[in-house]
Amino acid sequence: MKKAIFGILLSLIFIVGTFAADPTWAQISKNVPDELNTPYIRTLWEAAIKEGKTIYSYGMPDVWANYGGIFGEFQRIFGIEHSDIDMGSSIVLARMTEENASKNDIADLKPSLASVLADKNLTSDYKSLNWGTIPDNQKGQAPNNSVWQAAYKGVLGFLVNTNLVKKVPKKWQDLADPQYKGLLEYLDPRATGTGVNTIEAVSYAVSQDPYNYQAGIDFMKKLHSMGVVLSVEPKTQVAKFQIGETGILINFDYNLMQWKSELGVPAEVVIPEDGTIASGGAVVMAKNAPHPNTAKLFMEFLFSKYGQSLFYEGYVSPILPGISVPDKVKSKLLAPSEYKNVKFIDYKKDQEVTPKLQEYYNKVIGGK
């Protein structure tokens, strides 16, 4: 009897141990896309598992740029969980500087600020295998060898709640109308890269120069004085739009299209006819990442053809050329004819103008 009980206990211990053990490459490889099913990726994955099976990010929430879908697929394939602290680009820069890039593994921020991080030697010198295929104007390497790279791109526009707004504005200039009082929400340019891009887009529309920030901020000051602006947010908020407080929400087209699809609110996405800007979104690896091999594995995943294709599922344009648009998404994207007057941001000029833009905004609009 005792032998039987002992045998049962040994069996239970074996079973528990089997379920508790980490999976093997043979077990997960059936889920790994062919281009990532290589000895090198296996080595990274095995090292990543030993680091704790988690990845820490800044500024990469599920609601932005299909990160929910991307990290969900990363976890499904590699068994690594994602933990993010949502913050704007300026906050990412400040926090990684203060922490010596040692608390997060990866981060999303605007390319001009990503290049600042690289100049400070706060991004890794690691280049993904597909780094060479990233367009030259969408990546950079500092003299200290630290690198940055854009992973995707988008265009600034607005999402209009057609329950609240009966006459949909087609231009930035259209917003200067009393009928839109208390309906407009945008991101703070002092805390977010998207906020800076918003000012640049308005500046381009009103002066044909995206770096003439005074013109853009003076126009936004007019909207504040008219009472058009409901709120200026330090990070992405969609709840007020969903419950019917916000009527016009400014952001990148990929977010706008996804929110239109998911929020259950009758809405229209507008790319302003009087001009707007396009910009990339950079994803960098922290210099002193707590999970360096996990971060490298994610960068390989994100910049693979498969990883880049996942951006399209969130209406996002990937940065690598030649990535096919999935059929299920094509019909949901805006027609090319909607993008008539779009200027791609020059990251060096953006970097030079941003501190002055933020200072002028704070002086003219401040906490209003």
Salt bridges, closest charged atoms under 4 A:
ASP22 OD1 - LYS53 NZ 2.91
GLU46 OE2 - ARG42 NE 2.92
GLU73 OE2 - ARG76 NH2 2.72
GLU99 OE2 - ARG95 NE 2.87
ASP105 OD2 - HIS291 ND1 2.85
ASP136 OD1 - LYS139 NZ 3.93
ASP188 OD2 - ARG190 NH2 2.88
GLU233 OE2 - LYS240 NZ 2.59
GLU268 OE2 - LYS170 NZ 2.56
GLU313 OE2 - LYS328 NZ 3.87
ASP327 OD1 - LYS330 NZ 3.38
ASP350 OD2 - LYS110 NZ 2.91
